[in-house]
Amino acid sequence: MNLVFEIDTSALKAQVAEIRERLGSASSTAVNISPEKAERIADVLRRSIKEQFAAGGPGWKPLAESTVRQKERQGYPRLTRSGRMSSRSVLLQRGALSPRSILIRTGALVSSLTNPSDPDHVVIISENEVAVSSSLPYFAYHQQGRGVPQRPLFVRPQDLDEIARILEEA
């Protein structure tokens, strides 16, 4: 089974080992994931991504002061592509939106990763894989640190626990 955020697989080696350990023998062969379980796993990944954006990632480098000043001058961040903020947003509820918000300028990236109806949202579901990603070209640059500080998204231990519970259900 692969859990992918569309990142360089070398960065996932430790996580893949942990997934295999948690799932035991089931992960050494293909795991058949029902469409219902696959969608629940995709929901876990989307929620995890939202929470990582709200927390400023796991260890993401803070924005340069020049970037913060630029965002202030230009009226960023915005949470949606239309510039409207949803009162139900986890980011808004946690007070995570400010010019210091990392990877949030227009809301396009976070929306493309977490909103299934976003035109740039990518979900790949097969019998043994669930992948959540974005078709926005700059997503890969942030994930891999190509020309910008690397600010990757990860499958966290609590996500692995929840995914393992879903897979273990009858």
C-alpha positions as CSV (number, residue, x, y, z in Angstrom):
1,M,0.0,0.0,0.0
2,N,1.3,3.5,-0.8
3,L,0.3,6.7,1.0
4,V,1.5,9.5,-1.1
5,F,1.5,13.3,-0.9
6,E,3.4,13.5,-4.3
7,I,6.8,13.9,-2.8
8,D,10.3,12.5,-3.4
9,T,10.1,8.9,-2.2
10,S,13.5,9.0,-0.6
11,A,12.0,11.4,2.0
12,L,9.4,8.7,2.8
13,K,11.8,5.8,3.7
14,A,11.3,6.0,7.4
15,Q,7.5,6.5,7.0
16,V,7.2,3.6,4.7
17,A,9.0,1.4,7.2
18,E,6.7,2.5,9.9
19,I,3.6,1.9,7.8
20,R,4.9,-1.6,7.0
21,E,5.6,-2.3,10.7
22,R,2.1,-1.0,11.8
23,L,0.3,-3.0,9.2
24,G,2.4,-6.1,9.6
25,S,2.2,-8.8,6.9
26,A,-0.6,-7.0,5.2
27,S,1.8,-4.4,3.8
28,S,4.3,-6.9,2.4
29,T,1.7,-7.8,-0.3
30,A,-0.9,-5.7,-2.1
31,V,-3.7,-4.6,0.2
32,N,-7.1,-4.5,-1.3
33,I,-8.7,-1.3,-0.2
34,S,-12.5,-1.0,-0.8
35,P,-13.7,2.3,-2.4
36,E,-15.4,3.3,0.9
37,K,-12.2,2.7,2.9
38,A,-10.1,4.5,0.3
39,E,-12.3,7.6,0.5
40,R,-12.1,7.6,4.3
41,I,-8.3,7.3,4.0
42,A,-8.2,10.2,1.6
43,D,-10.3,12.2,4.1
44,V,-7.7,11.4,6.8
45,L,-5.0,12.7,4.5
46,R,-6.9,15.9,3.6
47,R,-7.6,16.6,7.3
48,S,-3.9,16.0,8.1
49,I,-2.9,18.5,5.4
50,K,-5.2,21.1,6.8
51,E,-3.8,20.7,10.2
52,Q,-0.2,20.9,9.0
53,F,-1.0,24.1,7.2
54,A,-2.7,25.5,10.3
55,A,0.3,24.6,12.5
56,G,2.9,26.0,10.0
57,G,3.9,22.5,9.1
58,P,6.1,20.1,10.9
59,G,9.3,22.2,11.3
60,W,8.7,24.5,8.3
61,K,11.2,27.4,8.0
62,P,9.5,30.7,9.0
63,L,8.9,33.2,6.2
64,A,11.6,35.8,5.5
65,E,10.6,39.2,6.9
66,S,10.7,40.6,3.4
67,T,8.0,38.0,2.4
68,V,5.9,39.0,5.4
69,R,6.1,42.7,4.5
70,Q,5.2,41.9,0.9
71,K,2.2,39.9,2.0
72,E,1.0,42.7,4.3
73,R,1.3,45.3,1.5
74,Q,-0.6,43.1,-0.9
75,G,-3.4,42.1,1.5
76,Y,-2.5,38.5,1.9
77,P,-3.3,35.9,2.9
78,R,-6.6,34.9,1.5
79,L,-8.1,31.5,2.3
80,T,-10.0,30.9,-0.9
81,R,-9.3,31.7,-4.5
82,S,-12.2,34.2,-4.4
83,G,-10.6,36.0,-1.5
84,R,-13.5,35.1,0.9
85,M,-12.8,33.3,4.2
86,S,-15.0,30.4,5.3
87,S,-15.9,30.7,9.0
88,R,-15.8,26.9,9.2
89,S,-12.2,26.7,8.1
90,V,-9.8,25.0,10.5
91,L,-7.2,27.6,9.6
92,L,-9.5,30.4,10.5
93,Q,-10.7,28.8,13.7
94,R,-7.2,28.3,14.9
95,G,-6.1,31.9,14.1
96,A,-3.5,30.6,11.6
97,L,-4.1,33.2,9.0
98,S,-1.8,36.2,9.0
99,P,0.9,37.5,6.7
100,R,3.2,35.1,8.6
101,S,1.1,32.1,7.4
102,I,3.5,29.8,5.6
103,L,2.5,28.5,2.2
104,I,-0.8,30.5,2.3
105,R,-1.0,33.5,0.0
106,T,-4.2,33.1,-2.1
107,G,-5.4,29.8,-0.6
108,A,-5.0,28.0,-3.9
109,L,-2.4,25.5,-2.7
110,V,-4.2,24.5,0.5
111,S,-7.5,24.3,-1.4
112,S,-6.0,22.1,-4.1
113,L,-4.8,19.7,-1.5
114,T,-7.8,19.6,0.8
115,N,-11.0,20.4,-1.2
116,P,-12.2,17.5,-3.4
117,S,-14.1,19.9,-5.6
118,D,-11.1,22.1,-6.3
119,P,-10.0,21.9,-10.0
120,D,-6.4,21.2,-9.0
121,H,-7.2,18.6,-6.4
122,V,-5.8,15.2,-7.3
123,V,-6.9,11.9,-5.7
124,I,-5.7,8.6,-7.0
125,I,-7.6,5.6,-5.6
126,S,-6.8,2.1,-6.6
127,E,-7.1,-1.3,-4.9
128,N,-3.9,-0.8,-3.0
129,E,-3.1,2.9,-3.2
130,V,-4.6,6.2,-1.9
131,A,-2.8,9.3,-3.1
132,V,-3.8,12.9,-2.4
133,S,-1.9,15.7,-4.3
134,S,-2.2,18.9,-6.2
135,S,-1.8,19.6,-9.9
136,L,-0.4,23.1,-9.1
137,P,3.2,23.1,-10.4
138,Y,4.7,24.9,-7.5
139,F,3.5,22.2,-5.0
140,A,6.4,20.0,-5.9
141,Y,8.9,22.8,-5.4
142,H,7.8,23.3,-1.8
143,Q,7.7,19.6,-1.1
144,Q,11.2,19.0,-2.5
145,G,12.8,22.4,-1.7
146,R,13.7,23.1,-5.3
147,G,14.6,26.8,-5.4
148,V,12.6,27.6,-2.2
149,P,12.8,26.4,1.4
150,Q,11.6,22.8,1.7
151,R,8.2,22.7,3.5
152,P,7.0,19.1,3.1
153,L,3.8,17.6,4.2
154,F,4.0,14.2,6.0
155,V,1.8,11.3,7.0
156,R,2.0,11.8,10.8
157,P,2.0,9.0,13.4
158,Q,-1.6,9.8,14.4
159,D,-2.6,9.6,10.7
160,L,-0.9,6.2,10.4
161,D,-2.9,5.1,13.5
162,E,-6.2,6.2,12.0
163,I,-5.4,4.7,8.6
164,A,-4.4,1.4,10.2
165,R,-7.7,1.3,12.1
166,I,-9.6,1.9,8.9
167,L,-7.7,-0.9,7.1
168,E,-8.2,-3.3,10.0
169,E,-12.0,-2.9,10.1
170,A,-14.0,-5.8,8.7
